[in-house]
């Protein structure tokens, strides 16, 4: 995918090595992004935009669609839908991403779990605790929700919404 990453990095006077240190992303990975050999995942895209002090849409040409990788599936969002993440923490940016209706329920569940800095198992335990469900909520079950292989029941969805600070309608859009 065409991007302005190299131009923006050079405008800021950063080498690949310096951007790598600042963003926590390997130099080789950043090089692949600059060359368009691979697309950036959501978390890395947010980190790079913050380091370069630009919006995500500034990284891409105006008419290009932004491919945000969430759970190894690509959600295609128009540039105008992408929020300005500069000045936000990663958690705040993840919250903003949750409001984008183009994401599937599974992608939103994964973002909620990541926002709370939980493993699949920890998230499952928290959901079980809050829902007071007799259902055995395993790591595998949560992974299935995130991958869209199965869908949590309505009571579980309500707990997930509470954890993510979103409405039931937003989760199900």
Secondary structure, DSSP 4 states (H G I P E B T S, - for coil): --B-HHHHHHHTT--HHHHHHHHT--HHHHHHHHHTSSPPBHHHHHHHHHHHT--HHHHB-TTPPEEEEETTEEEEE-GGGS---TT--HHHHHHHHHT-TTS-HHHHHHHHHHHTT--HHHHHHHHHHHHT-SS---HHHHHHHHHTSS---HHHHHHHHHHHT--HHHHH-
